Amino acid sequence: MSNIDSYRRKFISGLAGVAATATVAPGVFLRQAHAKAPDEPASDKVRWGILIDTNKLTDGGDACIAACKKEHGWGDEKHSNDAQKSQWIRKVTVTEKLTGHTVTLPVMCQHCETPPCVDVCPTGASMKRADGIVQVNKHICIGCRYCMMACPYKARSFVHEELQDQKQNTPRGKGTVESCNMCVTRVDAGKNPACVDAAPEALLFGDLKDPESKISKALKKYGGTQIRADLGLNTGVRYWGI
Amino acid sequence: MATKTVFSEVKNNGIGYWGVLVALGLLIVAGAFSVFHMEHEGHYVTGMNNQIVWGMPHVFAIFLIVAASGAANVATVGTVFGKKIYQPLGRLSAFLAASLLIGGLLVLLLDLGDMAHVEEMARGYLNFKSIFAWNMILYSGFIAILVTYLWTMMDRRKMAKSLYKPVGYVNMIWRFLLTMGTGSIFGFLVARQYYDAAIMAPLFIAASYVYGTAIYTLLLMTTYKLTGRALGDAVLNRLRYTLAIFIALTLFLELVRHLTNLYATEHHGVEAFILTGEFSGLFWYGEILIGALLPMFLIWCRFLKNNRLALATAALLAVIGGFFFIYVNLIGGQAYPLILFPNAEVSSSFADGAINSYSPTLDEILLGVAGFALAIAMVVLGMKVLRLLPVSLADDQVDPHYKS
């Protein structure tokens, strides 16, 4: 075989390789972007976010709340009274005074870009990961509750008692503060947060930094309302229909 | 000053002295049991919850910390402003300030959800964007400064004397920062309707002078009465008018704060809640009448000039009013719901849109009281072992030109 033939053959097989990658890669790359090795740090190349379409939430978010409870095991504290029990996500009913228009929506940690809870925490236990997920490091939380005072969304709860039978992926501790962590272990494993899977017709999870992601495209086309946008916190959770 | 001031320890050894210490000790022991109970069971045994996250222990802690800063002001006036009549009062002032601060900090510390993690913090987990982290440095630094300050006042060596003024200045500036830091705990809470205002910092500074001066006055009068030492009107009248002026200043700043709030529509709801709602009694009767108007009347009424009972009552009312002030701010500010959706009726299972209620349990109250008792016990013991008090504060001793 001449050198030219050999060159042609390599060129054609190379082309075929590129074509094959182009066909298969979207799926492959999608998985790679989602799943994260246990020792791999969170990347600031992504920012996770959730879009909630309240018009499509026929139950106002009940299924999301049930899924969150099941995933993280909060809300069944034995000794605490109702005001002391944890609520990572709650259903809020809003009726506008002038028009009487009523909307029901689930409210949880809004995963702010500049979270007040992180600013005020004396130990750095209240933290934001590079990928935008806001959560509490229970190993260094001293339980001062300053973050609860600072959170504009009342998204945080304090564990008022000793806990038994905890969920494997959600360690909780007496005397520490907790809140929605966007199901960080599920996200790291390439899965959706539990609430999103519980109401896939109304909730969309994805990377806000990737202009090609479904959530980015949807937000670019129709916008997305932030609760208390006046505070300028640039939340990672956005709503339609409020 | 006519003659050199002679200081001495408290010589009392009778039932009176030890009785006071035992009574304070019992309160401290009761507080210790409460801490053990809360720590062992968890915070569900308290009245605090996810809506009222800071309760009675914090009312006491903030009061004591703020009062500590004000108590050191008596020494500052003597050192920084060179008022000779205040100089013999400096030792007790610095010692009382350190004691109140330690009492307040202990209450704050013992209420934390997970004290085991505090150790981690000491190992360097500090977030310097947090005013809490700054406060930890400000508070511990304040204690170190007060100890040094006390040393410059008590040691006769030349070096100590030469440091008296510089340390006095450092102490004053540090106190300003410290009380501003404490006020800013509230000032930086952007989403809470009743806080989030820069005026919280100067308001707390003014309030600190009131509580510090009031506690100092009460302590001085009681001690001199029980130890049979002479205490003239010259000293007492200085304290009397200092107290009244700072009460007036606090009242003025509070007035400005509320008037500003009343102008802004977004704050009308919380203003109505505090001024006319559930907390209106605590605000008008507790903070304004008991804490400000009555003490000012007792001090400035012409017929009560040089009246010691009137002064003691005024100081006591100012202290009680101070607790009302902190309670209305801390609990009232949390009782009013966060506004997530303006101009809407809001409801949820997590008390959205609802006024939150709070009733403290005995454990919480005992923890707070124990902190106060500890501070006073430290002073009572300190008087016994250190020469904190002048043997006489009679008028001819402190100011030969004084005319009543």
Contacts between the chains, C-beta under 8 A, distances in Angstrom:
chain1	res1	chain2	res2	distance
A	77	B	44	7.6
A	79	B	41	7.5
A	79	B	42	7.3
A	79	B	44	4.6
A	80	B	44	4.6
A	81	B	44	7.2
A	81	B	49	7.1
A	83	B	49	3.7
A	83	B	50	6.2
A	83	B	51	5.9
A	83	B	351	6.8
A	83	B	356	7.6
A	84	B	43	7.4
A	84	B	44	5.4
A	84	B	48	8.0
A	84	B	49	4.5
A	84	B	50	6.4
A	85	B	50	7.8
A	86	B	50	7.5
A	87	B	50	7.3
A	87	B	349	6.7
A	87	B	350	4.9
A	90	B	348	5.0
A	90	B	349	5.6
A	90	B	350	4.3
A	90	B	352	7.4
A	91	B	348	6.1
A	91	B	349	6.9
A	92	B	340	7.2
A	92	B	346	6.2
A	92	B	347	7.4
A	92	B	348	4.3
A	92	B	350	7.9
A	92	B	352	5.2
A	93	B	346	7.0
A	93	B	347	5.1
A	93	B	348	6.7
A	94	B	341	4.8
A	94	B	344	4.8
A	94	B	345	7.5
A	94	B	346	5.4
A	95	B	344	6.0
A	95	B	345	4.5
A	95	B	346	7.8
A	96	B	343	6.4
A	96	B	344	5.0
A	97	B	343	5.4
A	97	B	344	6.1
A	97	B	345	6.3
A	98	B	343	6.9
A	107	B	340	7.2
A	107	B	348	7.5
A	107	B	352	7.8
A	116	B	189	7.8
A	116	B	190	6.0
A	116	B	191	7.1
A	118	B	127	7.8
A	118	B	129	7.9
A	119	B	129	5.0
A	119	B	130	6.7
A	119	B	188	7.7
A	120	B	129	8.0
A	120	B	130	5.2
A	120	B	131	6.9
A	120	B	132	6.6
A	120	B	188	6.7
A	120	B	189	7.9
A	121	B	127	5.6
A	121	B	130	5.7
A	121	B	132	7.7
A	122	B	121	6.9
A	122	B	126	6.7
A	122	B	127	6.0
A	122	B	130	4.6
A	122	B	132	3.7
A	122	B	133	4.3
A	122	B	136	6.8
A	123	B	117	7.3
A	123	B	120	7.0
A	123	B	121	5.0
A	123	B	125	4.6
A	123	B	126	6.9
A	123	B	127	6.4
A	123	B	133	7.8
A	124	B	125	5.5
A	124	B	126	7.4
A	124	B	127	4.3
A	125	B	117	7.9
A	125	B	125	7.6
A	139	B	117	7.3
A	139	B	120	7.5
A	140	B	117	5.6
A	140	B	120	5.0
A	140	B	121	7.3
A	140	B	125	5.2
A	141	B	113	7.5
A	141	B	114	6.4
A	141	B	117	6.3
A	142	B	112	5.1
A	142	B	113	6.9
A	142	B	114	5.6
A	142	B	115	7.3
A	142	B	117	4.6
A	142	B	118	5.4
A	142	B	121	6.3
A	143	B	112	5.0
A	143	B	113	1.9
A	143	B	114	4.5
A	143	B	117	7.5
A	144	B	112	5.8
A	144	B	113	7.5
A	144	B	132	6.6
A	145	B	53	4.2
A	145	B	54	6.5
A	145	B	113	7.3
A	146	B	130	7.4
A	146	B	132	5.6
A	146	B	185	7.6
A	148	B	50	7.1
A	148	B	53	4.5
A	149	B	53	6.1
A	149	B	54	6.8
A	149	B	189	5.6
A	149	B	192	7.0
A	149	B	334	7.6
A	150	B	188	7.5
A	150	B	189	5.6
A	150	B	190	7.5
A	150	B	191	7.3
A	151	B	191	7.2
A	152	B	190	6.7
A	152	B	191	3.2
A	152	B	338	6.6
A	152	B	340	7.5
A	153	B	338	7.8
A	153	B	340	6.6
A	154	B	50	7.9
A	154	B	51	7.8
A	154	B	338	5.4
A	154	B	340	7.7
A	154	B	350	6.6
A	154	B	352	7.2
A	156	B	50	7.7
A	157	B	50	5.1
A	158	B	43	6.7
A	158	B	50	6.0
A	158	B	53	6.5
A	158	B	113	6.5
A	159	B	42	7.4
A	159	B	113	7.4
A	160	B	42	5.1
A	160	B	43	4.4
A	160	B	44	4.0
A	160	B	49	7.5
A	161	B	41	7.0
A	161	B	42	3.9
A	161	B	43	7.7
A	161	B	44	4.8
A	162	B	42	6.0
A	173	B	114	6.8
A	174	B	42	5.0
A	174	B	113	7.2
A	174	B	114	7.5
A	175	B	42	6.6
A	175	B	43	7.1
A	175	B	112	7.3
A	175	B	113	2.9
A	175	B	114	4.0
A	176	B	113	5.8
A	176	B	114	5.6
A	176	B	117	7.9
A	177	B	113	7.5
A	227	B	340	5.5
A	227	B	341	7.4
A	228	B	191	7.2
A	228	B	340	6.2
A	231	B	190	6.1
A	231	B	191	6.7
A	242	B	341	7.9
